[in-house]
Amino acid sequence: MDGPLSGIRVVELGTLIAAPFAARLLAEFGAEVIKIEQPGNGDPLRSWRKLHQGTSLWWYLQSRNKKSIAIDLKSPEGRDVALRLAARADVLIENFKPGGLEKLGLGWDVLSGLNPDLTLVRISGYGQTGPYRDRSGFGAIGEAMGGLRFTTGDPDSPPARVGISIGDSLASLHGVIGALMSLLRVKTGRGPGQVVDVSLYESVFNLMESLVPEYDLMGHIRTRTGGALPGISPSNTYPSADGQHVVIAGNSDAIFRRLMQVVGRPDLADDPSLASNDGRVRRNAILDAAITAWTATRTTEEILTSLDDADVPSGRIYSVADIVSDPHYAAREMILPTELPGDVTVKMPGIAPKLSETPGAVRWSGPTLGQHTDEVLASLGLEDADISRLRRAGAVQ
């Protein structure tokens, strides 16, 4: 079955995380994604973290469904190949520092002049404009500047980081959203292509809820609160008798009353001063103590069963071992077997979101460097002799 983006051609000029993850999402839903890599070693992600036969497991996931073509963009012949690809593309995604594309002779003035319908997604640390545009920026820096790090961790500890590259991934998602909005405009005939300017820090900042108005109007600076959800009560992480922790969210009025009944505190359930969230926030320490007194004497399974029976949102904190053995993950096809070189089958994350009529699919795992160079160049009309000449010149691999 064709994906919803079947017929859309995407050229990826990205490395590591932000641009490649955005392109991966488009590829999973049917877009033809042609990933341009530097001859020699290719994308550095190929050697990051745990390796299988010399190639990163992350690479096999991040680059699934993509075609790899190795081009030396600094050579005139390689630049010409990239321009040919851009001329036939719907979307080009890059994550150079601002000005990097221009140094290669591939700036927006060149690309849009060649292909007015092209959408150019530019992902960078600080965006294409502003006083910080030329600074180097990785996801970790975006998380810090965007406000996430200041609010993450325990109150008495230094700011913590989320255990994944969340800043990069949030930028990827904003890049995909921008690309789809631009594509819709082009494909419905309402205008030409455009630049989608995505910064890492703004992608994080966009998720920071009411942080700014709370400060501007009330002078409130939201800080680290551990496992609690600031300004919402009760919502926290609580210990169980078997040494684990559960997350309990009793933060609507009706749910709060049911939760208090389960933990044996009907007096709190019926207290008029706790009937709404603002009152509960003022007495949050009392509520957390009451819930902890109950959870600390019960196993994780006993806690979750009791709360589920009472329709109170709760859950264990999953490790990856919990994830791959969970029946709900399996039922939703969020753990998919993938074939790797050497006749090895490995579990990989499935595809989200779920589309009822045109679902995404995994067609192949991350390719070898330059695996599709001949195929892609042939699709541009180059003959075998032309491709051989480009190889001899070192323009492609």
C-alpha positions in Angstrom: 0.0 0.0 0.0 1.3 3.4 -0.9 2.0 5.8 1.9 0.3 9.2 2.1 3.6 10.8 0.9 4.1 8.5 -2.0 5.3 10.5 -5.0 7.0 13.1 -2.8 10.8 13.3 -3.2 12.9 14.5 -0.3 16.6 15.3 -0.5 18.4 15.0 2.9 21.5 17.0 3.5 21.7 16.3 7.2 23.9 14.5 9.6 23.4 12.9 13.1 20.0 13.6 14.5 17.7 16.6 13.7 17.5 16.6 9.9 17.9 12.8 9.6 15.1 12.1 12.0 12.8 14.5 10.2 13.6 12.8 6.9 13.1 9.3 8.5 9.5 10.3 9.5 8.7 11.4 5.9 10.3 8.2 4.5 8.2 6.0 6.8 5.0 7.4 5.2 6.0 6.9 1.7 8.3 9.7 0.6 11.3 8.8 -1.5 14.2 10.1 0.7 17.6 10.5 -0.9 20.2 11.0 1.7 23.4 12.7 0.5 26.5 11.7 2.4 30.1 12.7 2.3 32.2 10.0 0.5 34.5 8.1 2.8 32.9 7.7 6.2 29.4 9.2 5.5 27.2 10.4 8.3 29.0 10.2 11.7 25.9 8.5 13.1 27.1 5.4 11.4 29.6 4.9 14.2 27.7 6.2 17.2 26.8 4.0 20.2 26.3 0.3 19.9 27.6 -1.2 16.6 26.6 -4.3 14.6 29.3 -5.4 12.2 30.9 -2.0 12.5 27.7 0.0 11.9 25.5 1.7 14.5 22.2 0.2 15.5 20.9 3.7 15.7 21.9 4.2 12.0 19.8 1.2 10.9 16.8 2.8 12.6 17.4 6.5 11.8 18.0 5.8 8.1 15.4 3.1 7.3 13.6 3.5 4.0 16.2 6.0 2.8 18.4 5.8 -0.3 22.1 6.7 0.3 24.1 8.5 -2.3 27.7 9.6 -1.6 28.5 13.0 -3.1 31.5 15.3 -2.6 29.5 18.6 -2.4 32.7 20.6 -2.5 33.5 19.5 -6.0 31.9 21.2 -9.0 30.6 17.9 -10.4 29.2 16.9 -7.0 27.5 20.2 -6.6 26.0 19.8 -10.0 24.5 16.4 -9.0 23.0 18.0 -5.9 21.5 20.7 -8.0 20.0 18.1 -10.3 18.4 16.4 -7.3 17.1 19.6 -5.9 15.5 20.5 -9.2 13.4 17.4 -9.1 12.7 17.4 -5.3 9.7 18.5 -3.3 11.6 19.0 -0.1 15.2 19.5 0.9 16.2 19.2 4.5 19.5 20.4 6.0 21.0 21.1 9.4 24.2 23.0 8.6 25.1 26.1 10.5 23.5 29.1 8.9 25.5 30.0 5.8 26.8 26.5 5.3 24.5 25.8 2.4 25.4 29.1 0.8 29.1 28.3 1.0 28.5 25.2 -1.1 26.7 27.3 -3.7 23.3 25.8 -2.7 21.6 28.8 -1.0 17.9 29.5 -1.2 18.3 32.0 -4.1 20.0 29.2 -6.2 17.6 26.5 -5.2 14.4 28.4 -5.5 15.5 29.8 -8.8 16.0 26.3 -10.0 12.9 24.9 -8.5 10.2 27.4 -7.4 8.1 24.7 -5.8 10.9 23.4 -3.5 10.4 23.5 0.2 13.7 24.0 2.1 13.7 22.9 5.7 16.6 24.5 7.6 17.3 23.2 11.1 19.9 24.9 13.2 20.8 25.8 16.7 19.4 29.4 16.8 17.7 29.9 13.5 18.7 31.6 10.3 18.5 35.2 11.7 19.3 37.0 15.0 22.5 37.7 16.9 23.2 34.1 17.8 22.7 32.6 14.3 26.4 31.9 13.7 26.9 30.1 17.0 27.3 26.3 17.1 24.3 24.7 18.6 23.5 21.1 19.5 20.3 19.7 21.0 21.7 19.9 24.5 22.2 23.6 24.1 18.8 24.1 22.7 17.3 22.3 25.7 19.2 24.6 28.0 18.3 27.9 26.2 14.7 26.8 25.6 14.0 26.5 29.3 13.7 22.7 29.6 16.9 22.0 31.6 16.1 24.7 34.2 12.8 22.9 35.1 14.1 19.3 35.0 15.5 17.4 38.0 15.2 17.5 41.7 15.1 20.9 43.5 18.3 20.3 45.4 20.3 18.9 42.5 21.8 20.6 39.4 19.6 20.8 36.3 19.2 17.4 34.7 18.9 16.3 31.2 16.4 13.9 29.6 18.2 10.7 28.7 17.7 11.1 25.0 18.5 13.9 22.5 15.1 15.4 23.0 16.0 18.9 21.7 17.1 17.5 18.3 13.9 15.3 18.1 11.6 18.2 18.9 13.3 20.2 16.1 12.8 17.3 13.8 9.0 17.2 14.5 8.7 20.9 13.9 10.6 20.5 10.7 8.2 17.8 9.5 5.2 20.0 10.5 6.6 22.9 8.6 7.4 20.8 5.5 3.9 19.3 5.4 2.3 22.8 5.7 4.5 24.1 2.9 3.8 21.1 0.7 0.0 21.5 1.2 0.3 25.1 0.0 2.3 24.1 -3.1 0.3 21.1 -4.0 -3.0 23.0 -3.7 -1.7 25.7 -6.0 -1.8 28.4 -3.5 1.8 29.5 -3.8 5.4 28.5 -4.4 7.8 26.7 -2.1 9.3 28.4 0.9 11.9 28.2 3.6 11.0 26.4 6.9 13.3 27.9 9.5 13.5 25.6 12.6 15.8 26.3 15.5 16.6 23.8 18.3 15.9 26.3 21.1 12.6 27.5 19.7 11.4 23.9 19.3 12.0 23.3 23.0 10.7 26.6 24.0 7.5 25.9 22.1 6.6 23.2 24.6 7.2 25.2 27.7 3.5 25.8 28.4 2.6 28.9 30.4 6.2 29.6 31.5 6.4 33.1 30.1 3.1 34.6 31.1 3.5 33.3 34.6 6.7 35.2 34.9 5.6 38.3 33.1 2.4 38.8 35.0 3.3 37.3 38.4 7.1 37.2 38.5 6.9 33.5 39.0 10.0 31.5 37.9 9.2 27.8 37.4 12.1 25.7 38.7 12.9 22.0 39.3 10.2 19.9 41.1 11.5 16.4 40.7 8.7 14.0 39.7 5.9 16.4 40.4 4.0 18.4 37.8 4.2 22.1 38.8 0.9 23.7 39.6 -1.1 20.5 39.2 -2.0 18.4 42.2 -1.7 15.6 42.9 0.5 14.4 40.1 3.8 12.8 41.1 6.0 9.7 41.3 5.4 7.5 44.4 7.4 4.6 45.8 6.1 1.1 46.1 6.8 -1.7 48.6 8.9 -3.7 46.1 11.4 -0.9 45.5 9.9 0.5 42.3 8.0 3.7 41.5 4.6 4.5 40.0 3.3 7.6 38.4 -0.1 8.7 39.6 -2.1 11.5 38.1 -5.1 12.5 40.2 -5.3 15.9 38.8 -9.0 16.3 37.9 -11.6 17.0 40.5 -13.5 13.7 40.0 -10.3 11.6 39.7 -8.9 13.2 42.9 -11.9 12.1 44.9 -11.7 8.6 43.6 -8.0 8.5 44.3 -8.5 9.6 47.9 -11.1 6.9 48.4 -8.6 4.2 47.1 -5.8 5.4 49.5 -8.2 5.3 52.4 -8.6 9.1 52.9 -12.3 9.9 52.4 -11.7 12.9 54.7 -9.5 14.5 52.0 -11.9 13.4 49.3 -14.8 15.3 51.0 -12.7 18.4 52.1 -14.3 21.4 50.4 -10.9 23.2 50.3 -9.5 20.4 48.1 -12.4 20.3 45.7 -10.5 22.2 43.0 -6.9 22.2 41.8 -5.9 25.6 43.2 -6.8 24.4 46.7 -5.0 21.1 46.2 -1.8 22.9 45.0 -1.7 24.8 48.3 -1.8 21.6 50.3 0.2 19.4 47.9 2.6 18.2 50.5 -0.2 16.8 52.6 -1.7 15.0 49.5 1.6 13.5 48.4 2.2 12.3 52.0 -1.2 10.6 52.1 -0.6 8.9 48.7 2.9 7.8 49.6 1.7 6.3 52.9 -0.6 4.1 50.9 1.8 3.1 48.0 4.8 2.4 50.2 2.9 -0.6 51.8 1.8 -2.2 48.5 3.6 -3.8 45.5 3.6 -2.1 42.2 1.0 -4.6 40.8 -1.3 -4.1 43.8 -1.1 -0.3 43.3 -1.8 -0.4 39.6 -4.6 -2.9 39.9 -6.4 -0.9 42.6 -6.0 2.4 40.7 -7.1 0.9 37.4 -10.2 -0.5 39.0 -11.0 3.0 40.3 -10.3 4.6 36.9 -7.4 6.6 38.2 -4.6 7.2 35.7 -1.4 5.5 36.8 1.5 3.5 35.4 4.8 1.9 36.1 8.0 3.6 34.9 9.1 1.4 32.0 12.6 0.3 31.3 13.4 -0.9 27.8 13.0 -4.5 29.1 9.5 -3.6 30.1 8.8 -2.0 26.7 9.8 -4.9 24.6 7.9 -7.4 26.7 4.7 -5.4 27.0 1.6 -6.8 25.3 0.2 -3.4 24.5 3.3 -2.4 22.6 3.1 -5.7 20.7 -0.6 -5.3 19.9 0.0 -1.8 18.5 2.9 -3.1 16.4 5.3 -0.6 18.1 8.0 -3.3 18.3 9.0 -4.5 14.8 11.5 -7.2 13.8 14.1 -5.8 11.4 16.6 -7.8 9.3 20.3 -6.7 9.6 23.3 -7.9 7.7 24.5 -11.3 8.7 21.0 -12.8 8.9 20.4 -11.1 12.2 16.9 -10.1 13.3 16.6 -7.2 15.8 13.7 -5.5 17.4 13.2 -1.8 16.4 10.6 0.8 17.3 7.4 0.7 15.2 5.8 3.7 13.4 3.7 6.5 14.8 1.2 7.9 14.2 -1.2 5.2 13.1 -3.1 6.1 9.9 -6.1 3.9 9.2 -6.0 4.0 5.3 -2.4 4.8 4.5 -0.2 3.6 7.3 3.5 4.0 7.4 5.8 1.1 6.7 9.4 -0.1 7.1 10.7 -1.2 3.7 14.4 -1.6 4.6 16.9 -0.7 7.3 19.6 1.9 7.0 21.6 1.5 3.8 25.4 1.1 3.2 27.2 4.2 2.2 26.5 5.0 -1.4 24.3 1.9 -1.8 21.9 3.8 -4.1 24.3 6.1 -5.9 23.9 4.4 -9.3 20.1 4.1 -9.0 19.7 7.7 -8.1 22.0 9.0 -10.8 20.3 6.9 -13.4 17.0 8.4 -12.4 18.5 11.8 -13.2 19.2 10.7 -16.7 22.9 10.0 -16.3 24.4 7.1 -18.4 26.8 4.5 -17.1 29.7 6.3 -18.7 28.7 9.6 -16.9 28.5 7.8 -13.6 31.9 6.2 -14.1 33.4 9.5 -14.9 32.0 11.1 -11.8 33.4 8.2 -9.7 36.8 8.6 -11.3 36.7 12.3 -10.5 35.9 11.5 -6.8 32.6 13.5 -7.1 30.5 10.5 -6.1 31.1 7.1 -4.4 
